[in-house]
Every structure is written in C-alpha cells, then in structure tokens.
C-alpha cells in the first residue's frame, strides 16, 4: 500500500507543470483528465487574470465616479453604488471576462511557443511540449474560451463590443514579438492594458482622452512588472534566442523599471485630474506609489524568487488604486 501511494504521488506530480502552483483549487477540485486544460489556461495561477482585470475595473470605476455629484450620507451612497447601480454587475462581467480571456491568451501563446517552451526548463513540462494535450485539442479548447469571452462581451454596449473585438489583434500579435523585438513587453502592454478602454466605454459609451491616457499609463505599468517577471528566464531566453526587456535593460533594469513606474503614475495622475477625481483617488495613487517604491528598493534582478514576489505584488497595487477610485465613486453618489 505504501509503495502504491508513492507511485500515485509520482504520477500526480508528472501530470503537473513545473512552474504550476501546488495544492491549488485546480488539483483539489478538477479530475486529472482536465488538469492539462486548466494548466493551458493557467487557472491555477490567478495573478494573470487579476492583472488583466485591473485596468477594466479602474477605468469603469473612474468613469462612474466622474458622472456623479457629491452627496453627504456615505452609508446610503455606498449602498446605492454597491447595490443599485450597474457598476457591480459590470465589475463582475470584467472579472469573468478577464478570467476567460487570460486563459484563451495563454492557450494561444502556448500553441505559438510550443517549440520554445520545449527548450526551457521552466516550461518544457507544460501540456503541449510534454504531449499531454495535442494541438487539435488545444485549438478546440481555445475556441470554446473565445466563445465564452464573446458571450460576456455581448452584454455591453456596441461601442464596448467593437472595442473589445479590436483587442484580439493585440492578442494575436504578442506571442511573435519575442522573436522579433527586444520589446515584447510593450506588446504585452498593448494587450493587457486594453481593459482600460473597454472599462471606460462600458460606462461612457464613447472613447475619451482620460481612457487613452489611463491606457498609456497601464502600458508603462505592464512593461515594468513583466520586465521583473522576465528576469526569471534571462539565461534560458539567451540560450534559445528569445528577446525581452529584461535582457535589454540588463544591469539597468532597476533604473528602467523606476522610470516606467514613474511614467505610469504620472499618466494615472493626469487621467485623475482630467476626470476631477476627489481626494480618495489621489490617496490611493499615493499608496500605489509607495508600493512601487517598495518593489524597486527590494528588487534583486539576480534572484528569480525575489522577482516573482515583486511581480505578483502588483495585484496589491491594483487593489490600492481600485480602492481609491471606488471610494471616490461612493463620495460622488
């Protein structure tokens, strides 16, 4: 019996990706037959969909707050914003959309990068290079995820629907950029920041300068945090010829990340000013700046574990900015 349990444990380990989170809900709740698909979509690693979601939530909440007028009773305002307006429903849709589309993007990325993933220690155990999922199966799974994303998108106004559909171009282009340019993180920024445009149009039914400025700030933010993430793979990327801003910046990575974070904060501040955000939004921005300073001061680009922790902490940055904007919305209704 003891030997049998050890064998089962080894088999379970063999069915997991090297950089997947152990003990996640995927491995506790889903049958093993679905593990490869969950791993294709990175369901066991929530940081991706969180980072995709934040620009949606920020933009929608900022637009919603801008439309209101100040009132006095904060408790009644909170009940109204959280329970009687369209905002909570839209935030829920953005949560679902980010979860689904992040999974679709990862599946597509793995299809494109199968040859590269097979050469990198951290990724060669992923479902496609390890042979646990065929290309045909992965394509079917991708289509199902895209259809689910389309159903979610169709719940919004047509301006938002068109804006969301255009984002597919950024998703299609991104996986190829690491073969072409030292700036693949810029193209990830185009894709992962698109939610700022989608979130804004969902509330305003129009494209306006604050959304474009917020979108540009998010691009700077994405380049910075994904540069930290890419520091984990510098050696393998050099061996297989993959380009990245981490390799480009090299020993100047801290300085580059600092400049990108400063640009992001400046653009966020400009968007807040143009939309006349009240003091909670600015307090949230100050808290976010403090969080970014901590990241930079404690970043060790030669320690993969350190880089991963700082990268993941950007979800905390997302919460800080959102909290300031949400309280701003409550103050205005």
C-alpha positions in Angstrom: 0.0 0.0 0.0 2.8 2.4 0.9 4.5 1.7 -2.4 1.3 2.2 -4.3 0.7 5.6 -2.7 4.2 6.7 -3.6 3.6 5.7 -7.2 0.3 7.6 -7.3 2.0 10.7 -5.9 4.7 10.4 -8.5 2.1 10.0 -11.3 0.3 13.1 -10.0 3.5 15.1 -10.0 4.2 14.0 -13.5 0.9 15.5 -14.6 1.7 18.9 -13.2 3.6 21.7 -14.8 7.0 22.6 -13.2 6.0 26.2 -12.5 2.4 25.5 -11.6 1.2 26.2 -8.0 0.9 23.0 -5.9 -2.3 22.5 -4.0 -4.4 24.9 -6.0 -8.1 24.5 -6.5 -7.4 23.0 -9.9 -5.7 20.0 -8.4 -8.2 19.7 -5.5 -11.5 20.1 -7.4 -10.9 19.1 -11.0 -10.4 15.5 -12.3 -6.9 14.8 -13.6 -8.2 14.5 -17.1 -8.9 18.3 -17.0 -5.6 19.3 -15.4 -3.8 19.8 -18.8 -6.5 22.2 -20.0 -6.5 24.1 -16.7 -2.7 24.3 -17.0 -3.0 25.6 -20.6 -5.3 28.4 -19.3 -3.1 28.9 -16.2 -6.2 28.6 -14.0 -4.0 27.6 -11.0 -2.1 30.9 -11.3 -4.6 33.7 -10.7 -2.1 36.6 -11.0 -2.5 36.8 -14.7 -6.3 37.3 -14.8 -6.0 39.8 -11.9 -3.5 41.9 -13.8 -5.7 41.8 -16.9 -8.8 42.8 -14.8 -7.4 45.8 -13.0 -7.4 48.3 -16.0 -11.1 47.3 -16.6 -12.1 47.9 -13.0 -10.0 51.1 -12.7 -11.4 52.7 -15.9 -15.1 51.7 -15.3 -15.0 53.0 -11.7 -13.2 56.2 -12.7 -15.8 56.9 -15.4 -18.6 56.0 -13.0 -17.2 58.4 -10.3 -16.8 61.2 -12.8 -20.5 61.1 -13.7 -21.8 61.5 -10.1 -22.4 64.6 -7.9 -21.2 64.9 -4.3 -23.7 64.0 -1.6 -23.5 63.7 2.2 -24.6 60.4 3.6 -21.7 58.0 2.8 -23.6 54.9 4.0 -26.5 55.5 1.7 -24.1 56.3 -1.1 -22.3 53.0 -0.6 -25.5 51.0 -0.5 -26.6 52.8 -3.7 -23.3 52.3 -5.6 -22.8 48.7 -4.5 -26.4 47.5 -4.8 -28.5 49.7 -7.1 -26.2 50.8 -9.9 -24.9 49.0 -13.0 -21.3 49.2 -11.7 -21.2 46.0 -9.6 -22.7 44.0 -12.5 -20.1 45.4 -14.9 -17.3 44.7 -12.5 -18.5 41.1 -12.2 -18.5 40.8 -16.0 -15.0 42.2 -16.2 -13.9 39.6 -13.6 -15.3 36.8 -15.7 -14.0 38.2 -18.9 -10.5 38.6 -17.6 -10.5 35.0 -16.3 -11.7 33.6 -19.6 -9.6 35.8 -21.9 -6.5 35.4 -19.9 -6.9 31.6 -20.3 -7.5 32.0 -24.0 -4.5 34.1 -24.4 -2.3 31.6 -22.5 -3.6 28.8 -24.6 -2.9 30.6 -27.8 0.5 31.7 -26.6 1.4 28.0 -25.8 0.3 27.0 -29.3 2.6 29.5 -30.8 5.5 28.9 -28.4 5.5 25.1 -28.2 8.9 24.9 -29.8 10.4 27.5 -27.4 8.7 26.0 -24.3 10.2 22.6 -25.1 13.7 24.1 -24.8 13.2 26.0 -21.5 13.5 24.1 -18.2 10.6 26.0 -16.5 8.2 25.4 -19.4 9.0 22.1 -21.0 6.6 20.2 -18.8 3.6 22.3 -20.0 0.8 20.3 -21.6 1.7 20.9 -25.3 5.5 20.3 -25.2 5.1 17.4 -22.8 2.5 15.8 -25.2 -0.4 15.6 -22.6 -2.5 17.8 -25.0 -2.5 17.7 -28.8 -2.6 20.8 -30.9 -6.1 19.9 -32.1 -7.3 19.6 -28.5 -5.7 22.9 -27.6 -7.3 24.6 -30.6 -10.8 23.3 -29.6 -10.2 24.5 -26.0 -9.1 27.9 -27.3 -12.2 28.3 -29.5 -14.5 27.4 -26.5 -12.8 30.0 -24.4 -13.1 32.6 -27.1 -16.8 31.9 -27.5 -17.3 32.3 -23.7 -15.5 35.6 -23.9 -17.7 36.7 -26.8 -20.9 35.9 -24.8 -19.6 38.1 -21.9 -18.6 40.9 -24.2 -22.0 41.0 -25.9 -23.6 42.1 -22.5 -22.1 45.6 -23.1 -23.0 48.4 -25.4 -21.9 48.2 -29.0 -19.0 50.7 -28.5 -17.6 48.4 -26.0 -18.2 45.3 -28.1 -16.3 46.8 -31.0 -13.5 48.0 -28.7 -13.2 44.5 -27.2 -13.1 42.8 -30.6 -10.3 45.1 -31.7 -8.2 43.8 -28.8 -8.0 40.4 -30.5 -5.3 41.9 -32.8 -3.0 42.7 -29.8 -3.5 39.1 -28.5 -2.7 37.6 -31.9 0.5 39.6 -32.4 2.0 39.4 -29.0 3.5 35.8 -28.9 5.6 36.5 -32.0 7.2 39.7 -30.7 9.8 37.9 -28.6 11.3 36.6 -31.8 11.4 40.0 -33.5 12.0 42.8 -31.0 13.7 43.5 -27.7 10.4 45.0 -26.6 7.8 42.1 -26.4 6.7 43.6 -23.0 5.5 46.6 -24.9 3.1 44.4 -27.0 2.0 42.6 -23.9 1.2 46.1 -22.5 -1.0 46.8 -25.6 -3.0 43.6 -24.8 -3.1 43.6 -21.0 -4.0 47.3 -20.8 -6.8 47.2 -23.3 -9.3 46.8 -20.4 -8.8 50.5 -19.7 -10.5 51.3 -23.0 -13.2 48.6 -22.5 -14.0 49.6 -19.0 -14.3 53.3 -19.9 -16.6 52.7 -22.9 -18.8 50.3 -20.9 -19.8 53.3 -18.7 -19.4 56.2 -21.1 -20.4 54.5 -24.5 -17.7 56.6 -26.1 -13.9 56.9 -26.3 -12.4 59.9 -24.5 -8.9 61.2 -23.6 -8.9 60.1 -20.0 -9.3 56.5 -21.1 -6.5 56.8 -23.6 -4.2 58.4 -21.0 -5.1 55.7 -18.5 -4.4 53.0 -21.1 -1.0 54.5 -21.9 -0.2 54.6 -18.2 -1.2 50.9 -17.9 1.1 50.0 -20.7 4.1 51.5 -18.8 3.0 49.6 -15.7 2.8 46.3 -17.7 6.2 46.7 -19.2 7.7 47.4 -15.8 6.1 44.4 -14.0 6.7 42.0 -16.9 10.3 43.0 -17.1 10.7 41.9 -13.5 8.9 38.6 -14.4 11.2 38.1 -17.4 14.3 38.4 -15.1 13.5 34.8 -14.1 14.2 33.5 -17.6 17.2 35.6 -18.7 19.6 32.7 -19.0 17.2 30.3 -20.8 16.0 33.1 -23.1 19.6 33.9 -24.1 20.1 30.2 -24.9 17.1 29.9 -27.2 17.3 33.4 -28.7 14.2 34.9 -27.1 14.3 38.7 -26.7 13.0 40.6 -23.7 13.3 44.0 -21.9 14.9 42.1 -19.0 17.8 41.1 -21.4 17.8 44.6 -23.0 18.0 46.5 -19.7 20.3 44.0 -18.0 22.0 45.7 -15.1 20.0 48.9 -15.7 16.7 47.0 -15.0 16.0 48.8 -11.7 16.5 52.2 -13.3 14.3 51.3 -16.2 11.5 49.9 -14.0 11.7 53.0 -11.9 11.3 55.2 -15.0 8.4 53.1 -16.3 6.6 53.2 -12.9 7.1 57.0 -12.7 5.6 57.4 -16.1 2.7 55.2 -15.2 2.0 57.2 -12.0 2.2 60.5 -13.9 -0.2 59.3 -16.6 -2.6 58.0 -13.9 -2.5 61.3 -12.2 -3.3 63.1 -15.5 -6.3 60.9 -16.0 -7.5 61.5 -12.5 -7.1 65.3 -13.0 -9.0 65.3 -16.2 -11.9 63.4 -14.6 -11.8 65.6 -11.4 -11.3 62.6 -9.1 -11.8 63.5 -5.4 -9.2 63.0 -2.7 -9.6 59.2 -2.1 -8.4 58.5 -5.7 -5.3 60.7 -5.0 -4.8 59.0 -1.7 -4.9 55.6 -3.5 -2.4 56.8 -6.1 -0.1 57.9 -3.3 -0.4 54.5 -1.7 0.3 52.9 -5.0 3.4 55.0 -5.4 4.6 53.8 -2.0 4.0 50.2 -3.1 6.0 50.7 -6.3 8.9 52.3 -4.3 9.0 49.2 -2.1 9.1 47.0 -5.1 12.1 48.8 -6.6 14.0 49.2 -3.4 13.8 45.5 -2.6 14.1 44.1 -6.1 17.0 41.7 -6.8 17.1 41.0 -10.5 19.5 38.1 -10.0 17.1 36.3 -7.6 14.2 34.7 -9.6 12.2 34.1 -6.4 12.6 37.8 -5.4 11.5 38.9 -8.9 8.4 36.7 -8.8 7.2 38.0 -5.5 7.6 41.7 -6.7 5.8 40.8 -9.9 2.9 39.2 -8.1 2.6 42.1 -5.7 1.3 44.2 -8.5 -2.1 42.7 -7.8 -1.9 44.5 -4.4 -1.1 47.7 -6.3 -4.3 47.1 -8.3 -6.3 46.8 -5.1 -4.9 50.1 -3.8 -5.7 52.1 -6.9 -9.2 50.5 -7.2 -10.0 51.2 -3.5 -9.3 54.9 -4.0 -11.4 55.0 -7.1 -14.3 53.1 -5.6 -14.4 55.4 -2.5 -14.4 58.3 -4.9 -17.4 56.8 -6.7 -19.2 56.5 -3.3 -18.4 60.1 -2.4 -20.0 61.3 -5.7 -23.3 59.4 -5.4 
